[in-house]
Amino acid sequence: MTVLAALNGYYDRLADRGEVPPFGYSTERIAHIIVLSPDGEPVEILPWQSLSGKKAEPRPAAVPQSFKRPGTTPRSFFLWDNGKFVLGLGLDKATRQRVAHPANHAAFQELHRRLLAGTEDAGLVALVRFLNAWSTDRFDACGFTDAMLDQNFMFMLDGDRSDAGQLRFLHDRPAARRIWERAVAEGAGDEGICLVTGARQPIARLHPAIKGVMDAQSSGASIVSFNNDAFTSYGKEQGLNAPVSEAAAFGYGAALNALLARGSGNRLVIGDATTVFWADASGGEASARKAEVLFHDLLSPPPAEDADEAQAIRNALLPVSQGRPVREIAPELDERTRFYVLGLSPNIARLSVRFWLEDSFAAIAERVGRHWEDLRIDPAPWRTAPAVWMLLRETAPLGKTENIAPQLAGEVMRAILTGGRYPRSLLAAVITRMRAGDPVNGVKAAICRACLNRDSRLGTKKTEEIPVSLNRDEANPAYRLGRLFAVLEGAQRAALGDVNASIRDRYFGAASATPASVFPMLLRNSNHHLAVLRKGDKPRLGGWFEGEIGQILGGLDSGFPRSLRIEDQGRFAIGYYHQRYSGKAAASTDRPDATEQAVSED
Amino acid sequence: MAYGVKLHVWGDRACFTRPEMKVERVSYDVMTPSAARGILEAVHWKPAIRWVIDAIEVLKPIRFQSIRRNEVGSRVPAVAVRKAMKAGEVQDLRMVAEENRQQRAATLLVDVAYVIHAHFELTERAGPGDSEAKHLSMFNRRAAGGQCFQQPCLGVREFPADFALLEDGAAPVSELPPDQRDRDLGWMLLDIDHTNDMTSLFFWAALRDGVMAVPPLNSVEVRS
């Protein structure tokens, strides 16, 4: 299924649940309601925004559809808009002074005069009277304040209630609905074949704005957009370059906006790719919801406060990592549930599809399990399961998400979800961070192990699988050299205590890239450290270090290699991590760092 | 088919751009019939013949990759070119790429291989000396020798295609795994109808046992 067709299917599922506005309406965040008397006088200004929390947040409401407003000609929305259009006043951000916007207000007036001409509905007549009598001088007298400027308003007739007893806005009145539906039908474009449905329908000229993709334009970006000459073909303009019907465009726009809404539970931000995921209801609604929740937890396990909670989460996710059938993971899951994952990346006013995957949920869960299996390293650097953001953070300088390489997040997600090889740049980025001086923690070692294991399993050259925990008999020279480096560092720390620059700070990069030039010197210096230990109060520790060095060097057949390839540098890092943090070595040095700060992505 | 040909085509990368995601390119999963026609026309074409694609066979697993490229956002206007032609000088005819920078991402196919099954028909511009056998032997000779008018490409010019003619009976091994052999691919672009105001023609594409059957242009399955 294509992206747009699958989103349309999801729109139908949402419409069945009543969670999306119907065709011609969209969900917008409104701050205030202007309550009008039948004469058109503004009686009061009710807040629609939610007042809980420190800042008042505008709340969503279903209003006549918003559209993109490019260019300089002001175009107004119907029965709602922001203060510039409704009242003709805005707030200059720099000077905090009121600024008049006569053109915008004139557009608002003109639209409503045209559409509401001849109406007899009490509420709409009140609005017409309000517009006739309004001028910006009446701003303070009618009860508006400066804090309300630059926010969205909608209208209500005083005392108007729906059958259920709730506030009924002007655009919900039946007469207003009829007028709006007629206006939408008249504005329809030429007919053509829609490439989503295959039926002959009016073609959309501009596609809906998708809001909620991290780092995109705040007024919304489009997946389907032809906003420059170079992008059009055969002399066609805008939406005619890719004929999609108005209904299909509205459907996919509403579905995607619902998926991207804050707190929807269907989105994850991974690096620069905002990922949305949903299940279809072919296995039942409960199965679909459970699959969505489980997918979110698989990619980003919930933070655990203490060891018991961590254990509980691990137990819940354990069947996935062992590749169990879906029924064992959760009883509500159905085999037939199809799952869709879409990764979107912003490019100012456009969105690019980084990856698109549709498969059965069982297959996806199995691939995530295989990914965890490839990453497994002992001692485990995570309390529950490896989250994708944790892996990507290790590749970024200073550990900041905005420093993650642009395409890397999308390619890593694609590798995880399709079971393919990890991008080469992932291993290179991790090695670069280690050589730049970032601490070699378990996550970096796990990433190296995962990349190398998958390369050997899926590539042309088969090499031995890298062990999960310390393997003292492992013959690979790069692994042994990593272990040797850890032992030498341990000897230095035991002999000299904490120094300003240990050999790890100074020599890790050089030792992993060109062992032959660094290790002889390190071994020479280690003799001094061992002598200090022997003559001091820890002779047995000194003896143990010597034994380890001897065991490692004994297994190195051909001396120190002149240089190590990048894969071998990865093995070096894994050997270092294993030796330093596992078993007896850990008793004499320090605990492995289990860093897992909870990062909220939504 | 009496005058059918089979051409084995392969390449490192391919991008059969979807019309709806044309700016930030996303490729179709499988070669489009119009791209296949383009490859055949690059090998051999005369106004006397018109290539008709019958089927496209997918030989390798469908894999995607994402890249980002720096491109430009505007076209050199035709008016400026005409002015330069009239004036006879080109100093003012320029487009500076740095001023028009647009960065566009593309999600493309990696490591593709297809077998194109096609035949050709004679058009009304066929002269008395044109016969189907003559053009067929011309095509076979050129394809076997690797001759082409321009390098065939897999969707866009920057991804060249290697080609080899398949004689009767010869069939390359399909590396498509069993779970990817039967898929529904949704509505796919069949071709552009150049005679009818450049409208797009769509058909419902599906892979059956690794082969995508392509309906003829004027068949009832084609929506326009």
Interface residues (C-beta under 8 A of the other chain):
Chain A: M1 T2 V3 L4 A5 G192 I193 L195 V196 G198 R200 I223 V224 S225 F226 N227 N228 D229 A230 F231 S233 Y234 G235 K236 N241 A242 P243 V244 S345 N347 R350 L351 S352 V353 R354 F355 W356 P406 Q407 G410 E411 R414 T418 G420
Chain B: R18 P19 E20 M21 K22 V23 E24 V26 R63 F64 Q65 S66 I67 R68 E71 V72 G73 S74 R75 Q102 Q103 R104 A105 T107 D184 L185 G186 W187 L189 I192 M198 T199 S200 F202 W204 R223 S224
